[in-house]
């Protein structure tokens, strides 16, 4: 799957020569540092929910699912750096069977990160919709049993899809499927938002009586979605250009920013936990207890 995840390496010499854009190279230390911070932040989110019974609700379980997705994206870069170090120091045979297998596993983690984020954001959107428009029946609709089953189905599908995409990564339909999930998720959530807006207009009085936390959750989702689009859209566009116009100098110019696009993906894993902490007093309090200890809180 290297031609998808590390596509700039496969740009033809003709395209590079015709392009006036130099290949932007960022120090690996930057990627490694951002990845470590992303893993630690999302690990704190998971531990906070697991250790606090007050946070063991469907909404926070869906947030945990998004945190796992972010953490996989960060772990991908950490393991890739370790693999490069082992290869450069001679402990790993270049292009050997172990390296190929390790590459496939690492690539699967990257794909899992994207798929997991897409489905986690989608299910959070559905959860917010039910919270706002079916508030009285929310606990009957979104039970913990249904939440766990839903997350199991989502991650089983993501794992299966990730493995399939790695195996068939050299086929154009695979690339189209991989990139099409991104706009499909946006269309789904946009349709949900339009439907919510239309219902809100017809039930304005009812909406105004809802607890502020319900509407606050919808705003949080909007912020998370905006950050996700900002961080992942450049990479998705990169993959499409690499697939359909690798020899075009203008495409090559955009693809010279591959490492910048990769850094944006790593930043997504760092930004999301900060959004949780800023928007959710419950999570913010749990974070403070974990980091500072009960005696300081």
C-alpha distance (Angstrom), angle and dihedral (degrees) to the residues before:
residue distance angle dihedral
X1 . . .
X2 3.77 . .
X3 3.79 91.6 .
X4 3.81 88.5 62.4
X5 3.78 102.9 38.2
X6 3.82 97.0 33.6
X7 3.79 98.8 26.2
X8 3.79 99.4 149.8
X9 3.79 90.1 72.4
X10 3.81 89.3 63.8
X11 3.79 97.9 52.8
X12 3.77 109.6 124.0
X13 3.78 120.1 -108.0
X14 3.81 89.6 -121.3
X15 3.79 92.3 58.5
X16 3.79 91.8 46.7
X17 3.78 92.8 49.2
X18 3.81 92.6 48.8
X19 3.79 92.5 48.2
X20 3.80 120.2 85.1
X21 3.80 91.9 -159.5
X22 3.82 115.7 103.0
X23 3.77 119.1 -137.4
X24 3.81 107.0 -97.8
X25 3.81 109.6 -133.6
X26 3.79 122.1 -168.2
X27 3.81 123.5 -164.9
X28 3.80 112.8 -97.4
X29 3.81 87.5 -132.6
X30 3.82 88.8 69.7
X31 3.80 92.5 53.7
X32 3.80 92.1 44.9
X33 3.81 93.8 49.3
X34 3.82 94.4 47.3
X35 3.82 90.2 46.8
X36 3.80 93.1 51.6
X37 3.81 91.1 49.3
X38 3.82 90.2 48.1
X39 3.80 92.8 51.9
X40 3.81 93.2 47.7
X41 3.81 94.3 46.8
X42 3.80 94.3 49.6
X43 3.80 91.3 43.6
X44 3.81 87.7 57.0
X45 3.82 89.2 52.3
X46 3.82 91.7 52.4
X47 3.81 93.4 46.2
X48 3.81 91.9 46.7
X49 3.81 91.8 56.1
X50 3.80 94.2 42.3
X51 3.82 93.9 48.8
X52 3.83 97.5 44.3
X53 3.80 117.2 66.5
X54 3.80 89.9 -164.5
X55 3.80 88.8 64.8
X56 3.79 96.3 48.0
X57 3.78 93.6 103.7
X58 3.84 130.6 122.8
X59 3.81 92.7 -102.8
X60 3.80 92.9 55.4
X61 3.80 92.3 43.4
X62 3.80 88.3 57.2
X63 3.81 88.8 49.0
X64 3.82 87.8 51.9
X65 3.80 88.3 53.6
X66 3.81 89.4 54.6
X67 3.82 89.7 47.2
X68 3.81 90.8 53.5
X69 3.81 88.6 51.9
X70 3.81 91.3 50.9
X71 3.79 91.3 46.5
X72 3.80 91.7 52.6
X73 3.81 89.2 53.8
X74 3.80 90.3 53.4
X75 3.81 94.1 43.7
X76 3.79 89.1 52.3
X77 3.80 91.2 63.0
X78 3.82 94.1 42.3
X79 3.81 92.8 52.3
X80 3.79 91.1 44.1
X81 3.83 90.0 54.9
X82 3.81 90.9 48.6
X83 3.80 89.6 50.5
X84 3.81 91.1 51.1
X85 3.82 91.6 49.3
X86 3.82 91.9 50.4
X87 3.80 90.5 49.2
X88 3.80 94.4 47.3
X89 3.81 92.7 48.4
X90 3.79 92.2 50.7
X91 3.81 97.2 -112.0
X92 3.79 91.1 114.1
X93 3.78 125.5 53.3
X94 3.84 109.7 -124.6
X95 3.80 113.0 -113.6
X96 3.80 90.0 -1.0
X97 3.80 125.8 147.6
X98 3.80 92.8 -99.5
X99 3.79 92.8 51.0
X100 3.80 91.9 48.8
X101 3.80 91.2 49.9
X102 3.82 91.6 46.1
X103 3.82 90.0 49.0
X104 3.80 90.7 53.1
X105 3.80 92.1 49.5
X106 3.81 92.4 48.1
X107 3.81 91.4 46.7
X108 3.81 89.5 50.7
X109 3.81 88.7 55.0
X110 3.80 90.2 53.3
X111 3.80 92.3 50.4
X112 3.80 90.0 45.5
X113 3.80 88.4 54.4
X114 3.80 92.2 56.3
X115 3.81 96.2 41.0
X116 3.79 92.5 44.2
X117 3.81 91.2 50.7
X118 3.81 92.2 48.7
X119 3.81 94.9 50.8
X120 3.81 94.3 38.7
X121 3.81 91.7 53.9
X122 3.81 90.0 46.0
X123 3.80 93.6 51.6
X124 3.83 90.9 45.2
X125 3.81 87.3 54.3
X126 3.81 90.9 52.1
X127 3.81 90.1 46.8
X128 3.83 91.1 52.5
X129 3.81 90.1 47.8
X130 3.81 91.7 53.8
X131 3.81 91.1 44.4
X132 3.80 92.5 54.8
X133 3.79 103.2 38.0
X134 3.81 101.3 28.2
X135 3.79 99.2 33.1
X136 3.82 94.7 141.9
X137 3.81 92.5 53.4
X138 3.81 97.9 34.0
X139 3.81 96.1 107.9
X140 3.80 90.9 48.9
X141 3.80 92.8 48.8
X142 3.81 100.7 39.3
X143 3.80 102.6 42.2
X144 3.80 121.9 167.8
X145 3.80 90.0 -112.1
X146 3.80 91.8 55.0
X147 3.80 90.3 44.2
X148 3.80 92.8 54.5
X149 3.82 92.5 45.2
X150 3.81 91.0 48.4
X151 3.81 92.3 50.8
X152 3.82 91.3 46.9
X153 3.81 90.7 52.4
X154 3.81 91.9 47.1
X155 3.80 95.4 49.9
X156 3.82 93.3 42.1
X157 3.79 88.4 54.6
X158 3.82 91.5 45.3
X159 3.82 93.2 50.6
X160 3.81 92.3 47.5
X161 3.80 92.1 46.5
X162 3.80 91.9 46.3
X163 3.80 92.6 53.4
X164 3.81 91.8 45.7
X165 3.80 92.1 49.8
X166 3.81 91.4 52.1
X167 3.81 92.5 48.7
X168 3.82 93.9 47.5
X169 3.80 97.0 31.0
X170 3.82 94.3 124.3
X171 3.79 92.4 63.0
X172 3.80 119.8 92.2
X173 3.85 93.6 -137.5
X174 3.82 87.9 59.4
X175 3.80 91.1 54.3
X176 3.81 90.8 47.1
X177 3.81 90.7 50.2
X178 3.82 90.9 46.9
X179 3.80 93.9 51.5
X180 3.83 97.1 37.1
X181 3.80 92.6 63.7
X182 3.81 89.0 68.1
X183 3.85 97.3 60.0
X184 3.81 91.3 36.7
X185 3.80 89.8 58.5
X186 3.80 90.0 48.9
X187 3.82 91.9 49.8
X188 3.82 91.3 48.3
X189 3.81 94.0 50.7
X190 3.82 91.3 41.7
X191 3.81 90.4 53.8
X192 3.80 88.9 48.2
X193 3.80 90.1 50.4
X194 3.82 92.4 49.2
X195 3.79 90.2 49.1
X196 3.82 90.1 48.3
X197 3.82 90.3 49.9
X198 3.80 92.9 50.2
X199 3.81 91.6 47.5
X200 3.79 90.6 46.1
X201 3.81 90.6 55.7
X202 3.79 92.0 51.5
X203 3.82 93.4 42.4
X204 3.80 99.3 36.4
X205 3.79 94.2 136.4
X206 3.80 92.7 49.1
X207 3.81 92.4 47.5
X208 3.80 91.6 51.6
X209 3.81 90.0 59.4
X210 3.80 94.1 55.8
X211 3.81 119.8 106.0
X212 3.79 113.5 -91.0
X213 3.81 91.1 -120.7
X214 3.82 90.9 66.6
X215 3.79 93.8 57.7
X216 3.80 90.6 38.5
X217 3.81 88.5 58.6
X218 3.82 90.2 55.2
X219 3.80 90.2 51.6
X220 3.81 90.5 49.1
X221 3.80 89.5 52.6
X222 3.81 90.0 51.6
X223 3.81 90.7 53.0
X224 3.82 92.1 47.3
X225 3.79 90.9 48.8
X226 3.81 92.2 48.9
X227 3.82 91.8 51.1
X228 3.81 91.0 46.8
X229 3.81 92.3 52.4
X230 3.81 92.4 46.0
X231 3.81 92.8 50.2
X232 3.82 101.3 39.5
X233 3.82 105.5 31.3
X234 3.86 94.5 75.6
X235 3.81 90.6 55.1
X236 3.82 93.6 46.7
X237 3.81 89.1 51.1
X238 3.81 88.3 48.2
X239 3.81 91.5 55.8
X240 3.81 91.8 49.5
X241 3.81 92.5 50.1
X242 3.79 91.5 47.2
X243 3.80 90.2 52.3
X244 3.80 100.9 43.7
X245 3.82 106.9 26.4
X246 3.83 109.9 20.3
X247 3.83 92.5 144.2
X248 3.78 96.5 49.6
X249 3.84 112.0 105.6
X250 3.82 91.6 -144.7
X251 3.79 90.6 53.6
X252 3.80 89.0 45.8
X253 3.80 88.9 53.0
X254 3.79 91.5 56.3
X255 3.80 91.8 43.0
X256 3.80 89.7 56.1
X257 3.81 84.5 76.1
X258 3.80 92.2 62.3
X259 3.80 95.2 119.6
X260 3.80 91.1 49.3
X261 3.80 89.1 53.0
X262 3.79 89.0 48.5
X263 3.78 91.2 52.4
X264 3.82 90.2 53.0
X265 3.80 88.9 56.9
X266 3.81 90.4 51.9
X267 3.81 89.7 48.8
X268 3.81 90.9 55.8
X269 3.81 89.6 66.4
X270 3.82 89.9 52.5
X271 3.81 96.6 45.4
X272 3.83 99.1 48.4
X273 3.86 96.8 65.1
X274 3.81 89.1 48.0
X275 3.82 88.5 55.2
X276 3.82 90.5 50.8
X277 3.81 90.6 50.6
X278 3.80 93.2 46.3
X279 3.80 96.7 45.2
X280 3.82 102.3 35.5
X281 3.83 119.2 60.0
X282 3.82 89.6 -170.3
X283 3.80 93.6 56.3
X284 3.79 91.2 40.6
X285 3.79 90.2 55.3
X286 3.80 91.7 47.2
X287 3.81 90.6 50.6
X288 3.80 91.5 51.7
X289 3.79 91.9 49.8
X290 3.80 91.6 50.4
X291 3.80 96.1 45.4
X292 3.82 101.0 36.0
X293 3.80 100.1 26.8
X294 3.79 129.8 -126.3
X295 3.78 94.0 -78.0
X296 3.82 90.3 64.2
X297 3.77 94.4 43.6
